[in-house]
Amino acid sequence: MDRKKVELLAKVFDNAHHLYIRGFRMLTLGWSDGVSFIPVNSCLLSTENQKNRINEAKPVSAQTFGAKIREMAQSKATDVMLKLVEEAQAAGIQAKYVLFDSWFTYPKTILALKRMGLDTVAMVKKADTIQFRYQEKMVSDKEIFRRSRKRRGRAKYLLSVMVEVCGETNLPAKLVFIRNRNKKSDYLVLISTDTALSEQEIIQLYGKRWDIEVFFKTSKSVLKLTDECRSMSYDAMCAQTAVVFARFIFLAVTIREEKDDRSIGPLFYEICDEIADITFEDALRKLELFLEKLVTHFNASSIDIRAFLPDFLNDLPADLAALLGSGFRIHANV
């Protein structure tokens, strides 16, 4: 197993679980540990202006859950997002990062999430109205990109700078400018309030937000999110959404149990720990040195060759050393 795969396995079972935000008319919160995605909560957004509501919902008691959902649906999307995160934390759902696109990336939102103990990894709008403190001045990300020196060649990112998200308090953050794969002349901007993350880790972490897009595609194309319910009732549409989410959770649990190697329990971690003891490159190098010695001593007796075999085998993982050792013994007996 090569170094990249070992590092990927290491990231799979760390504690950096993520909350994903996605939505336009239906704002959705999902949770992921990098392998499985679980929809947590959602809100079908409406409008505060009663004239723009096509089918007015029946009035219900202000103490009921239905009334709370209606009130939330008529709030701003950024406020709804924070409310969904609060409810997830109150339910005991743990996470370290919140991932979302540029619809929700405002200083007020980022600072609010930090007060909840959550770091943000998100896309930033290229707008003059969203500004950060950079070199003692409040400037937009567009101005930062224009004034800064970009990396040359085929670098994985164009620019990385430290800024401050300003509000009631100032929060250090890292802006990473990357190429837009769909338009080479354009660029995208990512922000991370965890400044300890490297640029590559920020890019990889934000890329995991694609899981929620796969979830929506599956929900609409396979689980009939938009086709099964024809009712104009707001309560009925909320109920249908909950049913679809439950279906997806059943599928996610089944896939995890049948295809996720972590479902085999402690054996998975023991294997990963053993793999981490020696990288694939190191193993190849040791094998190369062994073959060089073997060629050098080709004309020597088998006793001389056996003399340096133990040293070679001792540097390998226990299971691999035992396997190779038994192979050498069988060959010697033959």
WOTA-V847162 format. One record per residue. RES is the residue in one small letter. SS is DSSP state (alpha for helix, beta for strand, coil for the rest). PSI is psi in degrees with one decimal (* if undefined). D_FIRST is the distance of its C-alpha to the first C-alpha in Angstrom with 2 decimals. Layout:
((RES & SS & PSI & D_FIRST) (RES & SS & PSI & D_FIRST))
This chain:
((m & coil & 129.8 & 0.00) (d & coil & 173.9 & 3.82) (r & alpha & -42.7 & 6.84) (k & alpha & -40.0 & 8.32) (k & alpha & -38.4 & 6.34) (v & alpha & -43.9 & 6.80) (e & alpha & -37.3 & 10.26) (l & alpha & -42.7 & 10.90) (l & alpha & -37.5 & 10.48) (a & alpha & -37.5 & 12.73) (k & alpha & -26.1 & 15.18) (v & alpha & -41.4 & 15.45) (f & coil & 31.6 & 17.23) (d & coil & -175.2 & 19.29) (n & coil & 10.3 & 23.04) (a & coil & 69.8 & 23.40) (h & coil & 154.4 & 24.78) (h & beta & 147.9 & 26.60) (l & beta & 131.3 & 29.96) (y & beta & 136.0 & 30.43) (i & beta & 132.5 & 33.90) (r & beta & 137.7 & 35.01) (g & coil & 156.7 & 38.48) (f & coil & -75.5 & 41.65) (r & coil & -30.8 & 44.06) (m & beta & 107.5 & 41.73) (l & beta & 127.1 & 39.95) (t & beta & 138.8 & 36.87) (l & beta & 128.7 & 34.78) (g & beta & 160.0 & 31.34) (w & beta & 143.8 & 28.75) (s & beta & 149.1 & 24.97) (d & coil & 16.3 & 22.16) (g & coil & -12.6 & 19.67) (v & coil & -56.6 & 19.10) (s & coil & 142.7 & 22.63) (f & beta & 132.2 & 25.75) (i & beta & 121.8 & 29.13) (p & beta & 131.6 & 32.50) (v & beta & -48.4 & 34.55) (n & beta & 165.0 & 37.91) (s & beta & 167.8 & 39.83) (c & beta & 123.1 & 43.25) (l & beta & 106.8 & 45.19) (l & coil & 141.9 & 46.84) (s & coil & -147.0 & 50.51) (t & coil & 148.3 & 53.15) (e & coil & -22.0 & 55.65) (n & coil & 112.4 & 58.37) (q & alpha & -29.6 & 59.99) (k & alpha & -25.8 & 61.49) (n & alpha & 1.4 & 58.05) (r & coil & 122.3 & 57.02) (i & coil & -49.1 & 57.76) (n & coil & 102.9 & 58.05) (e & coil & 131.9 & 58.99) (a & coil & 151.7 & 57.47) (k & coil & 139.6 & 59.91) (p & coil & 141.9 & 60.68) (v & coil & 166.7 & 59.26) (s & coil & 139.9 & 59.87) (a & coil & -16.3 & 58.38) (q & coil & -8.8 & 56.97) (t & coil & 163.2 & 54.82) (f & alpha & -34.9 & 51.15) (g & alpha & -39.4 & 52.23) (a & alpha & -38.0 & 54.31) (k & alpha & -37.9 & 51.45) (i & alpha & -42.5 & 49.24) (r & alpha & -41.2 & 52.09) (e & alpha & -41.2 & 52.55) (m & alpha & -39.2 & 48.90) (a & alpha & -24.7 & 48.89) (q & coil & 7.2 & 51.72) (s & coil & 171.8 & 50.02) (k & coil & 148.4 & 48.09) (a & alpha & -38.7 & 44.50) (t & alpha & -37.7 & 43.26) (d & alpha & -37.4 & 45.33) (v & alpha & -42.4 & 44.03) (m & alpha & -46.2 & 40.44) (l & alpha & -36.9 & 41.19) (k & alpha & -41.9 & 43.03) (l & alpha & -39.7 & 40.15) (v & alpha & -41.8 & 37.83) (e & alpha & -44.5 & 40.54) (e & alpha & -36.7 & 40.88) (a & alpha & -42.1 & 37.14) (q & alpha & -39.7 & 37.22) (a & alpha & -28.3 & 40.40) (a & coil & 0.0 & 38.71) (g & coil & 11.4 & 36.04) (i & coil & 118.2 & 33.16) (q & coil & 143.1 & 31.09) (a & coil & 164.6 & 29.25) (k & coil & -34.4 & 28.58) (y & beta & 150.1 & 28.73) (v & beta & 125.1 & 30.98) (l & beta & 131.0 & 29.94) (f & beta & 166.9 & 32.69) (d & coil & -171.3 & 34.05) (s & alpha & -10.9 & 37.01) (w & alpha & -28.0 & 39.62) (f & alpha & 3.5 & 39.31) (t & coil & 86.6 & 38.45) (y & coil & 148.6 & 41.65) (p & alpha & -41.2 & 42.24) (k & alpha & -41.9 & 44.07) (t & alpha & -44.6 & 41.18) (i & alpha & -43.3 & 38.57) (l & alpha & -37.2 & 40.90) (a & alpha & -41.7 & 41.65) (l & alpha & -37.7 & 37.99) (k & alpha & -36.5 & 37.57) (r & alpha & -24.6 & 40.58) (m & coil & -1.7 & 38.80) (g & coil & 20.1 & 35.94) (l & coil & 137.1 & 33.56) (d & beta & 152.5 & 31.95) (t & beta & 135.4 & 32.16) (v & beta & 110.9 & 29.65) (a & beta & 166.7 & 31.70) (m & beta & 144.5 & 33.07) (v & coil & 137.6 & 36.34) (k & coil & 141.0 & 39.39) (k & coil & 78.8 & 40.74) (a & coil & 144.8 & 44.21) (d & coil & -21.4 & 46.91) (t & coil & -19.6 & 47.71) (i & coil & 112.4 & 44.38) (q & beta & 154.9 & 44.48) (f & beta & 157.1 & 42.67) (r & beta & 118.5 & 43.97) (y & beta & 121.3 & 42.70) (q & coil & 47.5 & 44.42) (e & coil & 13.9 & 47.23) (k & beta & 150.1 & 48.00) (m & beta & 114.0 & 47.35) (v & beta & 161.0 & 45.74) (s & beta & 166.8 & 43.76) (d & alpha & -30.5 & 40.23) (k & alpha & -41.4 & 41.84) (e & alpha & -37.7 & 43.96) (i & alpha & -43.7 & 41.07) (f & alpha & -39.0 & 39.21) (r & alpha & -37.5 & 42.41) (r & alpha & -16.8 & 43.20) (s & coil & 155.9 & 39.81) (r & coil & 126.2 & 38.18) (k & coil & 157.7 & 35.12) (r & coil & 145.4 & 32.03) (r & coil & 170.0 & 32.25) (g & coil & -153.4 & 30.09) (r & coil & 49.2 & 27.15) (a & coil & 149.6 & 26.21) (k & coil & -22.2 & 24.18) (y & coil & 154.4 & 27.25) (l & coil & -35.2 & 30.87) (l & beta & 143.7 & 32.22) (s & beta & 125.2 & 31.57) (v & beta & 154.2 & 34.59) (m & beta & 133.6 & 35.67) (v & beta & -179.2 & 38.51) (e & beta & 132.7 & 40.45) (v & beta & 119.4 & 41.04) (c & beta & 142.2 & 44.73) (g & coil & -132.1 & 46.85) (e & coil & -32.5 & 48.50) (t & coil & 163.6 & 45.91) (n & beta & 133.4 & 43.62) (l & beta & 121.4 & 39.86) (p & beta & 143.6 & 37.47) (a & beta & 164.6 & 34.87) (k & beta & 127.7 & 32.59) (l & beta & 130.6 & 33.18) (v & beta & 121.3 & 30.49) (f & beta & 124.4 & 31.80) (i & beta & 160.0 & 29.49) (r & beta & 144.4 & 30.32) (n & coil & 113.2 & 31.43) (r & coil & -26.9 & 29.43) (n & coil & -14.0 & 32.44) (k & coil & 102.5 & 34.93) (k & coil & -27.9 & 34.03) (s & coil & -5.4 & 37.22) (d & coil & 171.0 & 36.52) (y & beta & 161.0 & 34.27) (l & beta & 155.6 & 33.09) (v & beta & 127.4 & 33.35) (l & beta & 149.0 & 31.16) (i & beta & 141.2 & 32.33) (s & beta & 128.9 & 30.66) (t & coil & -5.5 & 32.78) (d & coil & 93.6 & 29.88) (t & coil & -9.9 & 30.28) (a & coil & -18.3 & 27.47) (l & coil & 140.6 & 24.92) (s & coil & 166.0 & 23.80) (e & alpha & -41.7 & 24.77) (q & alpha & -38.0 & 21.27) (e & alpha & -37.5 & 20.89) (i & alpha & -44.4 & 24.33) (i & alpha & -45.7 & 23.56) (q & alpha & -39.7 & 20.40) (l & alpha & -43.9 & 22.38) (y & alpha & -32.9 & 25.34) (g & alpha & -24.0 & 23.33) (k & coil & -14.0 & 22.66) (r & coil & -15.4 & 26.42) (w & alpha & -21.2 & 25.98) (d & alpha & -36.3 & 25.39) (i & alpha & -27.9 & 29.11) (e & alpha & -39.2 & 30.05) (v & alpha & -38.9 & 28.11) (f & alpha & -45.4 & 29.99) (f & alpha & -39.3 & 33.30) (k & alpha & -43.9 & 32.64) (t & alpha & -41.9 & 31.87) (s & alpha & -39.7 & 34.87) (k & alpha & -40.0 & 37.25) (s & alpha & -32.8 & 36.14) (v & coil & -43.2 & 35.24) (l & coil & 6.1 & 36.81) (k & coil & 45.3 & 40.07) (l & coil & -38.6 & 40.32) (t & coil & -8.0 & 42.93) (d & coil & -27.5 & 44.63) (e & coil & -36.8 & 45.38) (c & coil & 122.0 & 47.71) (r & coil & 6.1 & 50.87) (s & coil & 149.9 & 52.71) (m & coil & 2.3 & 54.06) (s & coil & 131.8 & 53.91) (y & alpha & -40.2 & 51.65) (d & alpha & -39.8 & 51.13) (a & alpha & -40.1 & 50.18) (m & alpha & -38.5 & 47.59) (c & alpha & -41.2 & 46.05) (a & alpha & -41.6 & 46.02) (q & alpha & -40.4 & 44.37) (t & alpha & -43.0 & 41.61) (a & alpha & -38.7 & 41.02) (v & alpha & -44.1 & 40.86) (v & alpha & -41.9 & 38.26) (f & alpha & -41.9 & 36.12) (a & alpha & -41.4 & 36.40) (r & alpha & -44.0 & 35.31) (f & alpha & -38.8 & 32.19) (i & alpha & -40.6 & 31.36) (f & alpha & -43.7 & 31.73) (l & alpha & -42.2 & 29.27) (a & alpha & -41.6 & 26.74) (v & alpha & -41.6 & 27.05) (t & alpha & -45.4 & 26.74) (i & alpha & -41.0 & 23.58) (r & alpha & -42.1 & 22.03) (e & alpha & -31.7 & 23.11) (e & alpha & -28.1 & 22.03) (k & alpha & -17.4 & 18.78) (d & coil & 121.9 & 17.41) (d & alpha & -22.3 & 15.08) (r & alpha & -16.5 & 16.94) (s & alpha & -11.2 & 20.02) (i & alpha & -0.2 & 19.09) (g & coil & -145.4 & 20.10) (p & alpha & -26.6 & 19.35) (l & alpha & -37.9 & 16.91) (f & alpha & -46.6 & 14.38) (y & alpha & -36.1 & 14.94) (e & alpha & -39.2 & 14.93) (i & alpha & -44.4 & 11.50) (c & alpha & -39.6 & 10.26) (d & alpha & -38.4 & 12.57) (e & alpha & -40.6 & 11.33) (i & alpha & -36.8 & 7.70) (a & alpha & -17.6 & 9.65) (d & coil & -29.7 & 11.75) (i & coil & 130.4 & 9.81) (t & coil & 164.7 & 7.46) (f & alpha & -38.6 & 5.61) (e & alpha & -41.8 & 9.04) (d & alpha & -39.3 & 10.99) (a & alpha & -41.7 & 9.87) (l & alpha & -39.0 & 10.87) (r & alpha & -42.6 & 13.92) (k & alpha & -38.8 & 14.97) (l & alpha & -37.7 & 14.76) (e & alpha & -44.5 & 16.79) (l & alpha & -38.6 & 19.31) (f & alpha & -43.6 & 19.65) (l & alpha & -36.1 & 20.48) (e & alpha & -43.8 & 22.89) (k & alpha & -36.5 & 24.63) (l & alpha & -42.2 & 24.77) (v & alpha & -40.4 & 26.49) (t & alpha & -38.6 & 28.76) (h & coil & 24.7 & 29.84) (f & coil & -35.9 & 29.99) (n & coil & -1.2 & 33.71) (a & coil & 170.5 & 33.57) (s & coil & 163.3 & 34.05) (s & alpha & -24.1 & 31.40) (i & alpha & -39.4 & 32.49) (d & alpha & -38.5 & 31.44) (i & alpha & -40.9 & 27.96) (r & alpha & -19.6 & 27.57) (a & alpha & -35.5 & 28.64) (f & alpha & 1.4 & 25.46) (l & alpha & -44.2 & 23.01) (p & alpha & -39.2 & 23.19) (d & alpha & -38.8 & 22.31) (f & alpha & -44.1 & 19.14) (l & alpha & -31.2 & 18.12) (n & alpha & -22.5 & 19.13) (d & coil & -7.4 & 16.56) (l & coil & 161.1 & 13.61) (p & coil & 150.1 & 12.69) (a & alpha & -47.8 & 15.67) (d & alpha & -42.8 & 14.44) (l & alpha & -39.7 & 12.62) (a & alpha & -40.8 & 15.79) (a & alpha & -40.3 & 18.04) (l & alpha & -47.1 & 16.62) (l & alpha & -37.7 & 16.89) (g & alpha & -40.6 & 20.18) (s & alpha & -34.8 & 21.66) (g & alpha & -41.8 & 20.86) (f & alpha & -37.7 & 22.64) (r & alpha & -41.4 & 25.51) (i & alpha & -42.9 & 26.02) (h & alpha & -39.1 & 26.14) (a & alpha & -37.8 & 28.57) (n & alpha & -35.6 & 30.78) (v & coil & * & 31.01))
